[in-house]
């Protein structure tokens, strides 16, 4: 809502400036034109103020309803829900959506790979391969990689392992070769100890500036992910990726 109000205000100001400049260039600058432009600006400003008052009114009504809840436990959780929803809307305004259920976290992964139209996806993986990639959802994720490759999308993925034992595990190596040979993924590997803690991230970034970052626990299980559409954030993650790959080695 704040973004819409800001756009209305900017559009009105820009419109007024363009009118004045155009009038000066054409020699048609007139008091009547300025009055018309100012009138348009004031209308937009009034709409902006009304939208702001509407937001305030709705917020006050919601807060009043919550305070009227007699049961303290229910009231406490109602307040938590409201705060959470406010956080969601603030993230949406910044082009981000957070997912915390396993189903929704994997669904957005499938959709990114099935809907992506750019030519390259850069990705890292810090998840426990047997806990994630070898599950039913993980196999569906591999199928999404295969379909993307078949559509001509180049996929490069760096697997970040906590130690050599995990990296050299027979099942791990089998899965890495599966990604390389079946899904045509350009597979790289690196130990977490060989990169900085700020680079130990599980994410993907596309040419269309989509970023999907996963947060994992110490055992490599996915706990949360964030879908972001931002050129600035995408560039940041490409830089992170480039730093990781300089310390990595291609799968032999």
Buried (B, 14 or more C-beta within 10 A) or exposed (E): EEEEBEEBBEEBBEBBEEBBEEBEEEEEBEEEBBEEBEEBBEEBBEBBEEBEEEEEEEEEEEEEEBEEBEEEEEBEEBBEEBEEEEEEEEBEEEBBBBBEEBEBBBBBBBEBBEEBEEEBBBBBBBBBBBBBBBBEBBEEBBBBBBBBBEEEBBBBBBBBBBEEEBBEBEEBBEBBEBBBEEBBBBBBBBBBEEBEEEBBBBBBBBBBBBBBBBBBEEEBEBEBBBBBBBEEBBEBBBEBBEBBBEBBEEBE
